[in-house]
Amino acid sequence: MRNDLDPNEIRTRFAEDGVVFLPGVLDAPTLALAEECYNWTLTHPGPGAGPVLLGTAGTFYQDQANPDCFPAYRRFLRETVVADLAAMLFGCKDVWLMYEQIWLKDGADTRRTPWHQDLPYLPVSGDHLAVFWTNLDPVDKAYSLEFVRGSHRGPLYNPSAFNPDDEAANLFDRSQWPQLPAIEQARERFPLLSWATRPGDVVAFHPAILHGGAPTRSGVRRRTLSLRFFGEDAWCAQRPHDGMANVEGLKHDDGGRHPLKKMALAPAGAPFRHPDFPQLRP
């Protein structure tokens, strides 16, 4: 780990802002392993693989939560600084992988990703939750993810249905969840954060933070590896759709092997633990 990082400062910023930029924390050997993991997922589609916003000029590809990925990801997750960074953010010793995700945007101008929070799609809550977003290609600030600072502290909004015809379409019943704010129509009213990134940088954020954006230009490839971790302060949470929203690709039939599915109907408030989640630290 870079010896100029101040763990207390980074942990405080993560807790207060919900997002922190960690430049250059993945060295060349670690970055090479990250690319190997990305390529393995790209060539071994899992049950969550498929296009996003299908039918638009900005369709792009994702895959996530492949229950067979861990052997291919083992060295990257257990023998590098990655899990140590998560432990530093959480301030705890125990770190587990929740799931992995890749994105590929290439070949056309892609539309913005709608503003959303990740947490309403997932049957979990707590402070020890983090998404690591790292790009294998340079990304200018204008084409990077954007975050609403501090929005991870609540509330949770009715998540985007990722409807290609209606960006404001909700996933859940409107009577039960508050409507997402119209951030794009009033950007000046929100404290937005974003960073240009280069290979080796990590943007770490809490999955409850409002985020969106990240379009790409035609002829500019963007390969993104996203990892979701949890620590000791992680608890089961009830969600509509039995805790597994179709929009996240996690209801595809894989025989129910991924531990996310096994936790989706657990009692709210129970510890978010399952032996099939790979424990990376200690």
N, C-alpha and C positions, 0 to 999 in steps of 0.2 A: 504494500500500500504506500502511496506517496507520503513521505514523512513531513510534508508541509501542510497536510490537512489537519485542521483543528476539529477533532470529533465533537467537542462540546458546542462549538459554533455551528457546525453542520447539523447536529441533532436539534439545536434550537430553531434554526431556520426551517428545517423540515417540519417541526411541530407547529411553528407559527404560520408559515406560508403554505405548507402542504406540498411544496416542491423545492428541489435544490438542484443546482447545476454542478456537476463534478467533472471538470475538464481533465482530460488526459489520464484518467485513473486506470485505463486498461492498456497495459504495455503491449508491445508487438506480439510476443508469444500468446498472450491472453486473447488479443484481437484475432489472431490466426485460429485459435480454438473456437471463438465466437462465430467466425465465418464457416468453420467446419460444421458447427451445430446448425447454422442457418441453412446450409446446403443440404444437410441430412433431412431436415424438415421439408425443404422444397422438393426433394426427390422421393420422400416417403409420406405422401399425403395421408393425413389421419382423418378421423370422423368429423373434425371441425374445419376441414379445408373447403375453400370455395371463394367465389367472387363476392365483393361487397358493393352495394349500390348497383346491382346488375341492371342493365338496360340503359345506363347513362354513359356518356362519353368518358366519364371519370371512373368507370369500373376498375377496381383493383383487387388484388388477391391477398388472402390471408389463410393461415392455418394456425390452429391452437389446440392446446390440451390433448395432445396425442398420448394415450396411455402407454405407448411403447417407446417414448422418446428418451427416457432417462439413461439407458446404457450409452447412447450417442452423446449425451450432454454431461456425463459423469465427470470427466476430467475438467471441463470448463467450470462446472459448478462447485466441485469439491477441492480442486487442486490450484485454484487461482484466488485472487483477491475478491471475487464477486460476492461470495457469501459473507466475507468479512465486512464489506461495505454495508450490506443489509444489517448485520449485527451492530455496526456503528450507528446507523440511523435509529435503530430500535433501542439501543442501550441495553441489550440483553444477550445472553449466550446462545440461546437456541434459535435456529433459523431453519425453516422448511421451504421447499419449492412448492408453490401452489400450482402453477402451470406456466408453460412457455407459449410464445406466440410469435409468428413472423408476418411481416407485411412486404409486399412487392408492388411498387408503383412504377410503371414503365410503359413507354410506347404511345402515350397520349397525355394531353392536359387532363389532370384529374381534378375533380371538384373538391372543395373543402370537406373534411370530415365534420359532420354536425357536432355542435356543442353537446356534451354529455358528461356524465359521471360513470365510472366503471362499477362502483359498488352496488347500485341497484340491480345489476345483472347477476350478482353473486351472493350466495347465502352465507355471508360472513360480515362481521363488524369488528372494530377494535382499532387501537392506535398502532399496533405492530403489523401494519400492512404497507407494502410498497411495490410499485411498478418501476422497473428499470427499463428505460427506453434508450437504446443505443443504435446508431446508424453505421452501416458499413460503407457508406458513401457520404461525402460532404453535403451538408444541408445549410443553405443560407437562412438567415433569420426570417425572411419573408415567407419561407416555405416550411417553417418548423412548427412544432406544436405550440399552442398558446394555452395559458392557464389563468384562471381567475384566482389571484392570491387570497389565501385564507378561506376559500369556499369549501374546503374539506371539513370545516367545523359545522357544516349543516346549513340548511336542511338537505335531505336527499330529495331530488326532484323526480318526477315521472320521466323515465328515460326515453331517449329517442328510439323510435322503431326502425331507424335507418331506412325509411321509405324513400325510394328514389324520386317519387312524384310529390312528396310533401315532407319537407325537412322538419316541420313542426309536429309531425304525427307522433302521438304518444304510444308507448308499448303497453302500459297498464291502464286500468280503469281510471278515468279522470277524477272520479269522486273520491278516490283513496289516496292519490299522490298529487302534490302541488305541481303546477305547470313549470317547465323549464323557463327561465327568463330569456327574453329575446336579446341575447348578448350582441349578436352581429348587427342588429338594427340600432344599438345604442352603445357602441364600443367605448365611447368616451366616459361612460358612467361606471366602468368596471376597471379595477386595478389588474391589468393584464401583464403577464410575464412570458417571455420566450427568449430563446438563445439560438444563435447559429451553432451548429455542431460539426465536429470532425470525427473521423474514426478514432476510437479510444475514449471519447467523451461519453458520459452517462447523464441523462436527466432522470432523477428519481422523484417519484411523486406518490402521494397517498391516493388510492383509487376512489376516494370520495370527492376529490377536487374536480371542479368543472374545467374541462379542457376540450379543445377542438382545433380545427384548422388543418395545417399540413397538406396543402395541395402540392402538386408537382407540375412541371412544365414538360411539354412534349420533347422527347429526346434526352431527358434527364432522368436517369434511373435512381430510385431510392429503395434500398434494402434495409429493413429495420428488424432488429431482434428485440423483443419485449419479454421481460421475465417478471413474474409475480411471486413475491415472497411473503411469508408471514412469520411472526415470532410468538412470544409467550402471551401477549395481550391480543388474542384473536378468538372470537366467539361466534358460535352459530347464530344466524339471523334468518328469520322467516321472510320469504319473498313470494310475490305472486308467481304463477306458472310453476308451482312446486319448486321454486328456487333455481330453475334452470331456464333462462329465457331463450327462445328459439333464435333470436337475433344474434346471439353469441355463438351459434353453431354447436352448442353443447348438448342438444337433444338428439343429434344424429345417433342412430343405433350402433353402439359399439359394445353391446352386451352389458352396459352399466359398469365398465371396468374402471373408469377414471374416478378417483376418490372424491372429486367435486360432486359427482352424482350421488355418491354414497352419503355425503354430508348434507345434501339438499333438504332432506326431510327430518334431519335431527332436531331435537327440541331447541327452541331459541334460548340463548344464554349458556348452552353447553359449550365446553371447550372445543374449539375448532381443531380437531386432531383426528388423524386416521393413519394407521401404519403404512398405507400406500403412498402418502405424501413423503417424498425423499427428505430425510433430515440431513442438512448440510453442515450444520454446526450445532453442538461442539463436535 
